[in-house]
């Protein structure tokens, strides 16, 4: 008869399932959470399982270096022993869990397996006072890719930011109220200092703002004032850009294939009192009734630019996927371009740090479309930290680093000339 699990073991088991879903199956961390945490009833336990998995993914390369330093024969990457040791070590070395609690709650996860090995390796590392580096090591392939594209300084900044909890950015429908404290990086923006539940912040119930990374707020800003003009927000969920466009005075239609993610947009529109038409549809099959004055395509991408919040992208996104996503963006951009009035503006953006998805897609679009031209972003439209290069915005790790950083983004603005 097996012994009952100690208190806390269930959340560690869920964390191990989450890591398996990301590292072996290639699933996004958020998408895998419900299945991995199916045995957990308490929200706190689910959140803790998620936190363990996310922190393990941030520190994976360095955790494995420690494990390998304490084993005579290298453990297989997908072995249960390695998975359990990663979870135990990250709790002690990065999450301030007492060693006895960390090991006691993971040993049941190797029932029928090498418990003595796990206990021995963990004990040896604790006795040697093992530590993780202040800045996590990026996965080797990711570091090589980003060093090649953007240089060593950017790769090093990415590693530093990976160790820091991302800040909370608020975007305001109108002018930011002076009584709220924080750092303002752009008009109608506030970076909140400290950690407070979102719903407890001033102005939440009144719908004065919504949460949106400062980088993600740039694409909609580049369309200017709406003045009743018609705008399409394609791939709109979770909806921050839709609300920006509505607040700027556009007549907005928000389109996305995900009904569940658009439900969140509906809730935020109701809370903020903003208006937009919401459509659940695939833009590759949908057709508008009339051409638009402005179109914003924040295209599906590798999402490597949001690695701070979603460290799973560092481990599951491969070059083949990046190439496929870039091809999809080219197809979406070509389709969306047909829906724009002459003289209208088209914004293409991706939260990616891969030049194949940003710069290369924009270049290909202009090469293929004689009826469009680049509408260069002017230096005075954005802060100096976001200075455009060749008329386009490329936000890299290191942008606003002293203020807490921002997501990686690419933004290009085009004008239809005929």
N, C-alpha and C positions, 0 to 999 in steps of 0.2 A: 504493500500500500504506500503510495507516494505521499510525501509530506505536503501540507498546504503551502502555497507560496507566501513569502513574507510580504508585509505591507509595502507597496511600491513596486513590486516585481511586475505587475500587470502593465504599468506605464512604460517600464523598460522593455517589456516584450513588444509593446506597440511601437516603440521607437525602433527596435530591431526590424520589425516588419516594414516600417517606413523606409529605412535605409536599404533594405532589400529591394523594395519597389523602385527606388530611384537608381541604385547602382547596378542591379541585375536586369530589371525590366525596363528601365529608362523612363519611368513615369514621373511627372512633376510632383513635387513634394505635397502641394496643396491637394492635388487630385487624388493622391493615394491616402490621404489622412483618414477619411471615413472608413475605408476598408481595414486599414491597419489598426485603427482605434475602436474596432467594433465591440470589443469587450469592456470598454471603459464607459461608465455612465456619467461620471463627474466631468464637468467642463475643465476643471483645474487639472485633472489627470490627462485629459486630451492635450491641453496646452503644454503640459510638462513633457509629454511624449514628443510633441512637435518641436519643443525647444531643444531637447536632447538631440534629435535627429538633425535639426538645422545647425546646431553648434558642431556636431560631428562632421558634417559636410564642410563647414568652414575650415575645420582643422584637420581634415582627413589625411593630407600628405604628411603632416608633422606627427600625427598620432601613429601612422604606420611606420615612420622612421623610429619612433620610440619602441614600438612593438618588435620590430626587426632587430633592434639593438639588444634585446633581452631573450631572443630565441636562438637556439643552436641551428635548427632547421627552419627555413622560412615557411610561415603559415600561408596557405593558399589565400588569395585575395577574397574569395567568396566563402571561406570557412567560417563556421559558427564561432569558433574560438576567437578569430580575429574580430568578428563583428561584436562579440561580447566585450572583448578587451577595449575596443574603441569606445563603446558606451561607458564602460567603467572609468576609463582614463579621462574622457572629456568632462565627466561630472566633477572629478576631483581637481583637474588641472585648469578648467575653464569656467566651471559653474559653482565652485566652492562647496561641493558636497563632501562630507567627511568620508575618508577612505573606507571605513568599516561599513558605512551605509551603501556606498557605491558597489563594493564587491558582494555584499550580502544579497543585494537585490538583483544582481545579474547572474550569479551562479545557478539559480534555478533554470535559466535560459539554456544552459548546456546540459540539461538532464540527459543522461545516457551518453554524454560526450566527455571531453578531456577537462573535467573540472580541476584536477590537480595541476594541469598545465596552466590553465587560466589563472588560478590562484597563485601559482609560483611566479609567473611572469609579472602579474600585477604587484605582488609583494616585492619582487626584485626592483621594480621601477620606483615603488614608494620608498624603499630603503635607500636608493641612490638619489632620492630627492629630484626625480625627473621633472623637467619643466618644459612648457611649450614656448616657442619664440613669441616675442611681443607682436610681431606681424606674422600672420599665417603665411605659409608657402602656398602659392597658387599651384594647381595641378600642372605638371610639366608641359603638357601640350597646350594648355591655355596660356601659360607664361610665354612660351615660344611664339605663339600666334600673336599675342598682344605686343611683345617686344618687337617683333618683325613689323607690325603695322604702325605702332605708335611710339616705340622707343622704350628704353629701360626705365626712364623716369615715370612714365605712365603705368607700366607694370608694377613698379614699386609702390606707387600711390594706390593702386588697386589692392595690393596686399595689405597696406596699412588700413584702408577703409574697411576691409573685410573683418577686421577685429573690432570695429566700432559699431555700436547700435545705430542704425539710420535715424535721423531726426524726424520730427513730425512737422510737416508743412501744411499750412492752411491757405486756401485760396478764397478770397472774398468776392461776393457778388457785386459789391460796390466798394466804396472807400473803406479801408481798414480802420476800425475804431481805435482811438488813441489809448483807451484804457487797457487794452490787451498788451501784455509784455512779450517781447521776443525779438528776433532779428528779421528785418524786412530786406529781402534781396531783390525784389521786383515790386512794382505797384500792385496793390491789392494782394500782397503775400505776407505771411508771417510764419517764421520758424519758431515754434514753441520750445522754450527751454524747460528742462525737467520732464518728469514722466507723470502724466495725468490721463485718466480714462477720457477718451474722446468725447463721450456724451456729457462729461462733467465740465467741459470747458465752456467759458462764457460765450453765449451766442449760438450754441448748438441747437437748442430747442427753437430759437427764433429763425433758424435757417440762414444765418448770415454768412456761412462759409461751408466748405467741404474739404476733405483731406485729399491732397494731390501733391506729389513731389514737384519741386520748383522746376525741374527740367521738363517734366511732362506738361507743364503749363505753357511752355514756349510756343508750340505749334499753333494753338488757337489764338494766341496774342498777335501772331504775325498776319492775321486776317483783318485786324483793326476793328473799327466800329461797324456794327451791322446795319443800322438805319433801315431796318425792315427788309434787308436783302435776304434771299433764300440761300440757306447753307445745308449741305449734306455732311453729316458726320458718319463716315463709314468705319465699320469695325469699332463701334462706339463704346461698347462696354469696357470698363465699369461706369464711364459716363462723365468724368471730370471735364473733358473737353466739350461735351455737349452743354454742360451747365455754363462753362465759360462763354460759349457762343450765344447761348440764350441770354445771359447777363449782359453781353455786349450789344444786344438788340437785333440779333439775327432771327429769322424765321427758320427754325432748325428741324430737320428730320434726322433722327438717330437710328442707324441701321446696324444690326449685329445678328449673327447666327445663333447666339446663346440666349435662350429665353430666361434662364436662371440668372445670368449676369445682368440682363436688362431689367430684371425685377428690382435689383439694387438701385439702378438708375431711376426707376419710377419712384421708389421710396425717397430718394434724395431730391428729386424734382418736387415732390409733394412737400417735403420738409422745407425747401428753400423758396417755394412759391414761384419757381421758374417753369416755363412752358416749352415743351418740345414734343413733336410727334415721334413715337417709338414704334419701330417695325422689326419684327423677328424675320430675318430673311438672309439668304446667301447672296452677297453682292455679285457673284459670278453668274447668278441666275435672275436676279431682280432687275427691273427697269423702272426708272422714275417716270412720272407723268409729264414732267417738263424739265428743261435744263435749269441748272442752278447757277447762282452768282458766285458761289464759293464752295469748294469741296475740301474736306480734311480727311485724308486717308492715313490713319495711324495703323500701319499694316501689321498683321501677324508676323512675328519674327522670332529669332532665337532667344530674345529677352536677356542676352548676356549683359546688357547695360544695367539690369536690376539685380545683379548678382549679390549685392549686399542684403537685400530682402529675401532673395530666393537663391541661396547658394547651391541648390541642386543643379542649376544651369551649368555650373562649372564642371560637372561630372557627367552629365547626360547628353549635352549638345556636342555633336561631332561635325567635322567639316562637310560630310555628305548632307546632313540635315540643314546646315547653313546654306549650301548650294540650292537645295530644294526649296527652302523658304524664300531665298532671293528670287528664284524663278517665279514662285507664286506671287511675290510682290510686283514683279514686272507685269504679270498678267492682270493683276488687280488695278495697277496704275493705268494701264492701257484702257481697261474697261471704264474706269472712273472718268478718265479724260474726255470720253465721248459725251459725258453728261454736263459739261461745263459750257456756259455761254461765252462767246467771244469777249475778250476783255476781262474775263473772270479769273479768280485766283485758285490755284490748286496747291495744297500743302501735302507733301509726302514726308512721313516721319516714321522712325523705328526706334525702339528702346534697345538698340543693339550696339555692341562695340566691334562689330565685324564690318570692315569696309566693303565686303562683298554684298552686304545687305543695304548699306546706305549709299556711299559714294558711287559704287559701280552701278546700282540700279538707277540712280538719278542720271548718271552719264548716259546710260543706254537709252533711257526715256527721251532725252533731248536729241540723241543721235537718230532716233527712229521717228520723231515727231516734228516735222517742220512747222506745224501749226502752234507750237508752244515754244516759249523762251524762258530762260531762268529770270526770275524776278529777284535780284540780289537783295539779301537782307542787309540793311544799312547799319553801320556801327551804332548810330544813335537809337536804334530800336531795342537794343539789348544792353545789359551791363557789360563793362569792359572785360569781365571774366568770361563772358560768353561771346567774345568778339568773333564775327563771322570770318570764315576762310573761303576765299573764292566765292563769296556771296552766299555761303551756306553755313549752317550751324553744326558744329561737331563738339559735343560735350563729352569730355573724357574724365576718367578718375583723376582727381587732383583739382578739378573745378570746384571752387568754394570749399576746398578742403579745410581751411582754417575755421570755417563756419559749420562744418559737419558734412561737407560733400554734397553731391547730388547724383542722380541716376545718369548713366551713359545714354546719350541720345544723338540721333542725326535728324536734321530738319532741312528740307529744301522747299522753296516756294517757286512755283511756275505761273506764268501768265499765258492764257490762250490768246493768240494774236490773229487768228482767223477761224 
